[in-house]
Amino acid sequence: MTLSASLRALSNTSTNLILRLGRYQIHCHANPLLQFHAVALNSETLLRDTDPRIAQQLFDQTPLRYLKQHNRLLLSSFRNEQSQEVLHLFVSLCRSGLSPDGLTMCYVLDYCAGSSDGTVGEQLHCLCVKCGFVQHVNVGNSIVEMYMKTGNVRDGRRVFNEMGDRNVVSWNSLLAGYSLNGFNDQVWEFFCQMQVEGYRPNYYTVSTVIPALANLSVVAIGMQIHALVVKLGLEAERLVCNSLISMLSKSGMLRDARAVFYNMENKDSVSWNSMIAGHVINGQDLEAFETFNNMQLAGAKPTSATFASVIKSCASLKELGLVRVLHCKTLKSGFSTHQNVLTTLMVALTKCNEMDDAFSLFSLMHGVQTVVSWTAMISGYLQNGGTDQAVNLFLQMRREGVKPNHFTYSAILAVQHVAFISEIHAEVIKTNYEKSSSVGTAILDAYVKIGNISDAVKVFELIEAKDVIAWSAMLAGYAQAGETEEAAKIFHQLTKEGIKPNEFTFSSIINACTAPTASVEQGKQFHAYAIKLRLNNALCVSSSLVTMYAKRGNIDSAHEVFKRQKERDLVSWNSMISGYAQHGQAKKALEVFEEMQKQKLEVDAITFIGVISACTHSGLVEKGQNYFNVMTNDHHINPTMEHYSCMIDLYSRSGMMEKAMDIINGMPFPPAATVWRIVLAASRVHHNIELGKLAAEKIISLEPQDSAAYVLLSNMYAAAGNWQEKVNVRKLMDKRKVKKEPGYSWIEVKNKTYSFLAGDLSHPLSDHIYSKLSELNNRLRDAGYQPDTNYVFHDIEDEQKETILSHHSERLAIAFGLIATLPEIPIQIVKNLRVCGDCHNFIKLVSLIEQRYIVVRDSNRFHHFKGGLCSCGDYW
């Protein structure tokens, strides 16, 4: 109800009241137009010593409403948290014919600020303007505070700017308002401006500014404000010290926070809570428990905030026993029904995988469940693999009328289902959350995870205030899609816009540089930039560097980064094992795995994919079989399609086709096209036409447009001299409009990538390239090289076959590398298909006669050619 409506309603009311107070009885009519005489009564004493409600009733019957006494009654009601009575009294005053003064307006404006009633506040502001109270500094301060506390920062700032006189309280109201509404970066600007204009901050100013700065987590500003506290002589003020502890902790300056804490003479519960929370924020969970114990020994009483912080530590440590002990303590201390304690307990239980107990707590909150508790429960189910329960809970939440907030949407968008993501996206647009950075980033990430990069880009462009998390998510999306150039553009754009990259940004852009077509030097440049910003030792960055160098052919650099890691996660170990496996260094891959075993480190399914792959690339059949058994029997890891594929590859490469087929027939799920591709490739190598035909038919039935199956089958027929069957396969390709994937080879020279096709004449230096190839062929023939025309699957003369072989794309790329680079620079080639056997022999001999180190990455693995030998040992 508006103020004017309240005035109209109350002016039409006429009520008889009988007040009994001790031995006095007063009969009074509530209509302000009638004056009654009261018994002798000291109203000032009554207002001071009596229950405010009784005093109000007595005051309603007093014939002369003294303004001074009225203001005292307003203050009494406000202090006793009877905020609705404040408005009632003010309306009564207006009806009585007496004019309110500045003090009256301050009290009523304070009521509006406390109750967040902006509508009445605006009307009171108008009344202040009409009565000329806006020039009173105290009234102006109350108006500023009212607007700030009702979320109207713009009008609060306007009133502040128009104030003729200001004092420290004026600035405090402004600073508190900006802090309250989340404009923390502007709080520091106003604080500096306040001092420039000659206003000396008091302890309230400082204790207001410090929490705002704590949210910014800026170390330099934290140090400045700490120095100012000492300079102003406020280091003994408890309120200031409590704020300082919180700010220093959030800025990562825990040592300074502890110094402030231990130097405090009169610590209260807030002091202890701030210190405990500081330890929790900085990941010092054991220290948090120690401080909690010291708090109890010092006789300080834990509050609900204390228990919330300590329980968070239990959640981080996943100590279920401690969670249950603290739950008992909250019951004993009477905090078991507090929302923040219950929600924190729920989160702790979900992190300890105790979903049934967590849901029991959630159910106990029935009727008082907030969006925070709903979101916590939904997140818990998602973290523990309960996607269906999370979705059902989200739907129930909406049915019960609880509106999701940005945290809820960010959590539920982790559900990777196309239809559900689209539905939530539509709801987010409807509730106007799409432009929110956190929700927009969650939608973006959801689209990235289902491979929808185009929609992810559209969402990214709509986010108004893009933070570093949003930029990093977009980078991660391009990295996942293998779009290195787009990722690099995004990275340069964010730096231009003044966004400082963090460790996750670098992790994303470095991952983007692992794509086969990415520039080799580009990854090194981002590594250098990370070193410049001192982020290269961050775990996610160093792990990404290990992966990037391994995938880009520089296994030695990968190992150097791995060696220098101060701490390693599972990603680092897995990347190193997989890297060595891809480079054919099985011995080193297995040594890394054995080191993991010695250190009793956790291994997962990906670890064993790397280990078995290492055995596969080196023909270690028995070891591969043993590691597969260790995985299933000792580590109780259920084999996935990838594990079975590795085992089938292990046997197939070694010509043990029967064992490979036994695994396929014994798999608990139907073999994927990947499995049959392995069988088809091995059948071609080992000339098993019947099995190859079966594998090709399986691939074609699963993926009719996969050209590789047709090509491999036709090549098998060609190798066996069955040209008619080869023609039939080619006709089938034409009929189904399946196009053969052309063989490309890429080489990077002076930060520019060049691509070649077989027989390519498009390069500006084609004449020089073919001249170099001719020279190499002549030198190799003199050294005894004879082309193996069995790798040309065409029914033509041998001379023509030799010509085709000599113009393969990898040979063109190598010839260009030899004429375009200095002799000491290694040549690195990437090919999208498997290197043929004749080209493999050719490159070995080129590395010998040219004395060049050549690295070729084909579709299967890395080949390191040096001195006439290859790292694969001719086994690939």
N, C-alpha and C positions, 0 to 999 in steps of 0.2 A: 504494500500500500504506500502511495506517495505521501509526502508531507502535507500537501494541500488536501488530499482525501482524508488524512488523519484529522486535520483541523476541522473539516466539515463534519466528520462523524462525531467527534467529541463535543463540538459546539451544540449539537442537537440532543445531547444526552443530559438527563436530569435524574440524579440518583440520591436517595436519602441514605446517609451513613450513620451508624451508631458506633462510637469508638469507646471501648472501656480500657483504661490504662490505670492500673492500680486502683485507687479509691475515686479516680476521676471518671466522670461520664460526660461525653460531649455529643450533643445532637447537632448535626450540621447538614446543610443542603449543598449538593455538589455544584449547583448552577452558579457560575462565577458572577452573575449579575446581581445575586442576592448576598448581602453581608450579614453574617451572624457573629454574635459575641461569644467568645470562648471563655472557659474558666481560667483562672490564674494558672499560668503555666510558663515555665522558662523554656521557650522553644529551642534556644541555643543549646541548653544542657540536654534537652531531649534528642536533638539531632546528633549530638556527640556521643551520648551514652546508650541510646536505644537502638533496637533492631531497625534497620533502614526501612523495612516494609511497614512496621507499625508507625515509624516516624512519618512516612509518606502519607499514610491514612490520616494521621493527626494534622499534617500540613495541609491536606486537602480541605480541612474544615476551618483552618485558620483564616480569619477574616482579612488579615493584611498579609499578603504574600511578600515578605521582604525579599528583595533581590539577592541580598547577601546570603540569607538563610537558604534561598532557593538554590543558589550555586553550591552551597555546602551539601545540600541534599543530592544534587546532581553528582557531585564528587563521591559522596558516600555510596550511591547506587552503582556508580561506575567501578569503584574499588571493590565492591562486593559482587562484581560480575553479573549485575542485574541490568544488562545492557538495554533490554526492552523498556525498562522503567525510565531510563534516561530520556528516551524519545517521548514517553508519556508525560513526563514532567515538563519537558520543553513545550509540548503542545499546550499543556495546562497554563504555562506561563504566558504564552501568546494569547490565549483566550482571556486571561485575567485583565488585560489592558496594560500590563507592565511591559516595558521594552527590555529585551535581553541586552546585556553588555558584552564586551569582548571576551570575558572569562566564560560566560555562558556558552558563547559560540565555540570556544576552544573545547569545552567538555562534550558538546554535542557532536562536533566534528571528530573528536577522538572516538566517540561511539561508532560513527560511520566507518572510520578507519578499522576499528576492531571487528566490526560485523561485516566488513566488505560491502557495505550498502552504498554503491556509487551513485544511485539515482537520488536518494535523499541528500547525499553529500553535494551533488551538483546544485540542488535547490538551495541548500544552506549557503553555498558559495554565492549564489545570486542574492540571497538575503544579506550576506556580508557586504556585497558591493553596494546594495541599496542603502544600507545603514551606515556605510562609510567605515566598516571595520577592517577592510583589507589593508589599510595603512598601518594597522597595529602589527608589529612584528610577530607577536605570539599567535595571533589569528592567522597570519600568513603562513607561519610554520605549520599550524594545524591543517590548513588547506592543502599545502604541499604533501604532508604526510598522508592525508585522506586520499588524495589522488593516487599516490604511489602504492598505497596498500590495497586500493581497489583496482590496480593494474593499469591505470590511465597515466602512463609515464609522460606522454606528450603534454597533457594539460598540467601535470605536476611541475614539469620543467618550465612551462610558460608562466605559471604563477610565480615560480622562483625568480625568473628573469625580470618580472614586473615589480617585484618587491622593492620599495624605496629604501627600507632599512633591512639589513640582515645581521644575524649574529651567528655564533658557532652552531646553535641549535638548527638554524636554517640550513646550513651546510650538512649537518648530520642527517636531517630529514631527507635531503636530496641524495646523499650518498647511500643511506639505508634503502631508499626506494629503488635506486638503480641496482643495488646488490640483490634486493629481494626479487626483482624482475629479471635477473640473470644477465644484466648488462655489465658484467664484471670488468671488461676491459676499459669501460668509460669511468668506472669508479676511481681507478688510479689517476686518470686525467683530471677529474674534478678535485681529487684530493690534492694534487700538485697545484692546481689553479687556486684553490682555497688558501694555500700558504703564500702563493705569489701575491694575492690580494690582501695579505696581512692578518689573516685569521689564524690564531694558534689552536691547533687541534687539542682536544681534551681526551680523556681516557675512553669516553664513549665513541668519539670519532675514530680513534685508532682501532677499538674493538669492533667497529662496524666495517672498516676498510679491510682489516686483515682477513676475515673469512672470504671476502670477495676475491682477494689476491690468492688465497689458498686454492680457489677453483681454477685460477689461471695456471698454477704450478710453474711460475717463472722464478727461477732461483735468484737471478740478479735483483729483481724487485723485492723478493723475500729478504735478502740481505740488507737492502736499503731500509725497509720498514722496521727491521729488527734494530738497526742502528738508530733510527729515529725514536723508537721506544725508549732506548737508553738515554738519548739526548734529552728527551722530554721528561725524564725521571719517572716514567710509568712502569718500569720493570717490576715494581712491587705490587702493581694492581692485578688482582687475581683474574678479573675478567679479561684484561689485556693479555696476561700470560697464557690463559686457556686458549685464546684465539691464536696466539703466536705458536703454541705447540701444534695446533691443528694445521696452520699454514705451512710451517717448516716441514712437518711430516708429509704433507701433500706435495711439497716441492722436492721431496727426496732428501732433505737436510735433517735426517733423523738424529744425527749426533748433536746438532744445535738444539733440536727439539728436546732431547733428553737433558741437555745442560739447563735449559729454561725450567724444565719440570723439576729437576733435583734442587735447583736454587730457590724454588718457591717455599715460603715458610708456612703459608696457610692453604694447603691443597683441599679442594672440595671434590665431590664426586665427578664433576665436569672435568676437573684437571686429570684425574685418573682415567676417565673415559677417553679423553683426548689422546693420552699417551698410549693406552691400549689400542685405540683405533689407528694411531700412527704406526705401531708395529704391524698391525694387520695389513694396512695399505701397502707397506713396504715389504710384505712377504715374510716378516719375522714372526712366525706363528708361535714358536716356542718362547720367544721373549714376551709376547703378548700374554701367555699363560703365567709367566714369571711375574709380570707386573700385576696381573689379576690377583695372584696369591699375596703379593706385597700389599696390595690395596686392602685386602681383608685383614692382614696382620696389623696394618696401620689403623684399623678400626673404621675405615671409610665404608659406607654402606653401598653395595652395588645397586645400580639402577637397571631399568629395562635396557638402556643403551649399552650398559656394561655387558650384560648377557648377550645382547645381539652381536657385539664385536667379538667376544670370546667364542661364541658358537660359529661365527664365520671362520675363525682359525681352525676349528675342528673340521669344518667342511673342506678347507684347503688341504688339511693333513689326512682327510678321509678316516678320521679316528671315530668310529662308531661308538666305542665304549665311552669316550669322553662326551660325546653328544648326549648319550643317555644319562650320564652323571649330571651334566649341566641342565638337562631337562628336569631332573629331580630337584635340582637347586632352585629352578624357576618356580616350580610348584610350591616349594617350601617358602620362598621369598614373596609369593603372591603375584608373580609376574607372568604366570602361565597363560593368562587370558589377554595379555597385551599383544596387539596386532603385530608390532615389529618383532617381538620375540617369537611368536608363533610362526610368522613367515620365515624368519631366519632358521628356525628349527626345521621347518619343511624343506628349505633349500639344502640344509646340511644332510638331512636324511636322503634326499634325492641324489646327492653327490656320493653318498655311501651305498647307493643302489637299493635302498630300503623304501621302495615305492609304496608298498602297502601301508607302512607306518606313516609315511608322509601324507598319504591320502586320508588316513584316519584323523590326523591333525587338521587337515583341510576341512574335513566333514564336521569337526567340532566347532568350526568357525561359522557354521551355517547361520545365515541371517545377517552376519556382520562381515562377510567376505568382501574384500575390496578388489579393485582391478589389480592391485599389487599381488595379492595372494593367488588370484586366478592365474596371473601371468607366471608366477613362480611355479605353480603346479604344472602348467602347460609346458614350461621350459624343462622341468624335471622329467616328464614323460619323453620329451623329444631327445634329451641327453641319454636316456636309458633305452632308446630304441622303441619306445611305445608310441609310434606315430598315430595309430588308430585312436588310442586313448586320448592323445593330445588334441586331435581333431574333434573328437566327441565332446571333450571338455570345453573347447573353444565354442562349439555350437551351443552347448548348454549355457555357457556364460552369456551369450547373446540372447538366448531365450529368457533368461532371468533378468534381462534389462541392464546388465553391467556393460558399459561402453568400453571397448578395447582402447588402450592408449598406444603410443608409439612403441613402447617396449613389447606390448602384446603382439602387435603386427610384426615387429622385427623377429620375434621368437617363432610365431606360427608359420612364417614364410620359409622356415627351414624345411618344411614338408615339400619334397621334390615330386610333385604331381602336377602335370601341365594344367589340367582343368581347375584344380584347387588354387593354384597360383593365379590363374586368370580371374577366378572368382574373388579372391582376396584383393587383387589389384583393383578390381572394379569397386569394391567396398572402400578401399583406401582413397580412391578418387572422390567417392561420394562424401566421405568424412573429412576431405581436404587435408589428408596427411601425406599426399604424394610428394609435395614439395619439401617435406621435412627431410633433413639430411639422413637421419637414422633409418626412417622407414623407406625412403627412396633407395638408400644403399642396400637394404634388405631385399627389396623387390629386384633391384639390379642383380644382386648376387644370386637370387633364385632363378632368374632367367639365364644367367651365365651357366649355372649348374645343370640346366636342362638343355644347354647348347643353343639357346635363342639369343645370339649376340645382338641382332638388329633391334629387338625390343629392349634389351639391356641398354643400348646406346640411347634410345629414345627416353628412357626413364632417367638416365644420367643427365641428359641435357635439360630435363625439367627441374632437377634439384636446384633450388635457388642459392642456398649458401653451402656450396660444396666444401666439405672438410677433407682432410687428408685421407680419412677412411673411405670416403666415396671415390676419390681419385684412385686409391690403391685397389679398390674392388673392380673398377673399370680396367685398370692395368691387368689385374689377375684374369679378367674375362678374355682380354685379347691374348694373354699368354696361353690360356687354356685352348683357345681357338688356333693358336700357332700364328697369329697375325702380329709379327714382330714389329713391322713398320708402323702400324697403327698404335701399338703399345708405346713405341719410342716417341711418336707425335704427342700422345697424351702426357708422357713424362715431361717433355720439353714445355708443353702448355702449362702444366701445373707449376713448374719452376718460374715461368714468366709471370704467372699470376700471384707470385709471392708465397705460394704454399711450400712449406719446408718438408721435404720427403722424410718419412720415418723408416724404421727398419722393415716394416711390412711393404712399404712402397718399393724399396730396393729389392726385397725378396721377389715381388711380383715382376718387376722389370727384368731382373736377372733370369727368372724362369722363362720369360718371353724370349730370351736370347738362346734358349736351348733348342729352338726349332731348327731343323736341318738347313733351311734356307737363310737363317739369320747370319748377320755378319760376325765373323770370329772376333774382330777387333771391337765391335760394339759392346760385347760382354765385358771385355777388359776395361773399356772406358767407364762403364757403370761400376765396376769393381773399384777403379781409382777414385771415382766420385764418392763411393761409400767410405773409402779410407779417409778422404778429405773431411767428411762429416763425422768421422769416428764411429761409424755404424757397422764397419766390416766384421767386427767381432760379435755382433748380435747373433744369437743362435740361428734364427731363421734366415739371416743373410748369409752366414758362413755355410749353412747346409745347402742353400740354393747355389752358392758358388761351387761347392763340391760337385753338385749335379750338373751345373752348366759346363764346367771345364771337362768333366768326364764325357758328356754328350757331344762336346765340340771337338773331341779328339785329343785334348791335352790332358791325358791321365796323370802325368807327372805334376802338373799344377794343381789338379784336383787333390792329389795326395799331399802336396805341400799345405794347402788350405786345411785339409783334414788333420794333419799333424799339429797345426798351430791352434786348432780349436781348444779353448780353455774348457769348454763343456760340450758334450755331444749328445744329440738326441737320436732316436731311432732312425730318423730320416737321414742323418749324416752317415751312420753305419750302413744302412741299406744302399745309399747312393754310392758309397765306396765299393761295396761288394758287387753291385750291378755294373758299375763302371769298369772294374777289372774284368768282369765276365764279358762285357761287350767288346773289350779290347783284347780278348783271348788270353788274359793272364790269370788262368784258373788257380794257379798255385797261390798267388797273392790274394785272390778273392777268398779262398778257403782259409788262408792265414788270418784275414780280418774276421771271418766268422768264428774261427777257433778262439780268437782274442775276446770276442763277445762272450763266448761260452765260459772262458776262464774268469771273466769279470762278473759272471752271472747276470748279464744284462738281459733285459726282456727282448725277445724276438717275436716276429709276427709272420703272417703269411707271405708278405712281400720279401722278407729276408730270405725265405726258402726258395722263392722264385729266382732270386739272384744267385743263390748257391747252386741250385740244380742247373740253371742256365750256364754257369761257369763250367760245370761238369760236361754239359752238352757240347759246348764250343771246343772242348779239349778232348772229347772222346772218353771221358772217365765214367764209363757205364756203371761199374760196380759201386764207385763212390756216390754217384748220383742216386742209385737205388737205395744205398744206406741212408743218405740224408733224407730221402723221401720217407723212409721208415721212421727215422728219428723224429721227423715233423709230426707224423700221425700218432706214433706210440708214446714218445717222451713228452712232446709239447702239446699233444691233443689238439692239433690244428686240423680242421676238416679240409681236405683238398678241394680246391676250386677248379674251374675250367682251365685257368692258367697253369696250375700245378700239373694237371693231367697233360696239358699241351707240352709242357717242358719234358715230361717223362716220355711221351710219344716221340718228341723230337730227339731225345737222347737215344732211344732205341733205333729210330728210323735212320738217323745219320750213320749209325754203326752197322746198318744193313740187317738189323734184327727186326724184320717187318712183322713176323708172327707175334713177338712180344708186344710190339706196338699195337697190333690189332686186338690182342688180348685185353690190353688196357682200355681200348675204345669200347669193346664189348662189355667190359665190367664197370664202366662209369655209371654213377647213379643218375646221370641226366644225359639227354641226347647230345652227341658231339656237335660242336659249332663248326662253322665254315673254316675257322682258323685251324682246327684239328685236321680237317681233310686237306687243307693246303699243305700242311707239313707232310702228310702221307703222299700227296701227289708229287711234291718236290723230291722226296726221297725215292719214290718209284721211278722218277726220270733218271736220277743219278744211278740207281741200281738196276735199271732196265727191266723193271717189273711192270710190264704193259697192262696186264689184267687188273692188278691192284690200282694202278694209276688211272685206268678207265673208270673203276668203281669210285675212286676219290673224286675225279672230275665230275662225274654224274651227281654225286652228293653235293658238291659245291654249287653246281649249276642249278640244282633244285632249290638250294637254300638262298643263293644269291645269283639270279639269272643274268644280271648285268655285270658280273665280275669277269673282266676280260682275262685275268691271269689264268683262270682255270682252263679256258679255251686254248690259250696260247701254249701253256705247259703240255696239255694233252696233244695238241697238234705237233709240238716239238718232239714229243715222245714217239709219235708215229713216224715223223721225219727221220729221227735218229735210227729207227728200226727199218727204214727204207720203205715204209708203208705209205707211199705218197697219196694214194687214193683216199685213205682214211684222213690224212692231213687236209686234203681238199674238202672233204665232207665237213670237217670241224669248222673250216674257214667259211664254208657256205652257211652253216648254222649260225655263225657269228653275224654274217651279213643279213640273214633272215630276221634275226632278233635285234638287229641294229646295235650290236655290241662293238664298241670301238676299242682297238688295242691301245693300251697306255704306252705312249712313246717313252723311250729311255732317255732321260736327261742327266747331264753331269754339270755340276756347278763348281766354280773355283773363284776364290776371292783374291784380288790383286789390288793393292793400294786402296783398301777400303771400298772397293767396288766389286760387285758380284757379277760374274759372266756365266751364261748358260750355253750349253752345247747339245745339239742333237746328232745322231749318227749321220755322217756325210754332210754336216752343216757347212754352209758357205757364207753365212750371214755376217760373220765377224769381219771387221775392217782389215784385220791382219791375216785373213784366210790364206793368202799366198804364202806368207811366212810360216804359218802353222803347218800347212801341208808339206812345205819344203823341209821343215824340221822333222816331220813324221817320216818322210822319205829317207832322210839322212839316218834316222834311228833304225828304220827297217833294214837298211843296207848294213849298218854297223852290227846289228843283232844277227843278221844272216851270216856275216863273217865270223861271228862268235858261235855259230852253230844253231841259232834259233830257227825252228821250222813251224810255221803257223798250223794250228790244229783246226782243220776245216770241219771237223765234226760238230763244232759249235755254230755252224751256219746251217740253218734248217730250211734250205731252199734247194730245189732240184735243178742245180746249175753246175757249170764247170768249176773245177777247183780254183782256177785262176781268179774267177769272179768272186768266189768265196773268200779268197785271201784279200781281195780288195775291200770287200764288205767288212771283214774283220779289222783291217787296218784303219777303217774310218769310224770305229765305235766311239761313242761320245766321250768316254773316259780318256781315250788316247788323245783326242783333240784337246781336251782340257789340260792334260799333262804337257803336251807339246807347247801350248800357249804359256803354261806356267814356267816352262824351261826357258823360253825366250823373253818372258816379261819380268822375271825376278832374278835377284842375285843368287849366285851359286850356294851361298851359305844359308839361304832361307828355305825352310821346309815347304813342300808343296802339299796342299790339302785339298782333296776332291770329295764331293758328295754326289752319290748316284742314287736315283730313286728305285732302281732295280738291282737284282743280284749281279755281281761282276761275273762274266763268263770265264771259264777255265783258261782260255787262250789269252785273254786280256790280263788275267792274274799272272801268267807266266811272263807276258810281255813287260808288265810293270816291275816285276822282280828283276829282270835283266836290265831295264832302264835305270833302276836305282843303283845297279852295280856299275854300269859303264859311264853314267853321268855323276856318280858319287853324290846322289841326292837322297835326302830322307823324304819319302812320299807316304802320306796317310790318305787312305781311301775309306770312306764310310759308305757301304752299300746298304741294301734293305735289311741285311741280316746282322751286320757287325762292323767293327773297325778292322782294317788291315794296315799294319805298319810295315812298310817296305824299306829295307836298309841293307846295303851290301849284297844284294841278290837273294835275300831271304825275306819271308813274310812272317809276321807274328802268329798267324793262324796255323803255321806248320802244314800248309796245304790241306787243312781239314776245316771245311766250312760248308 
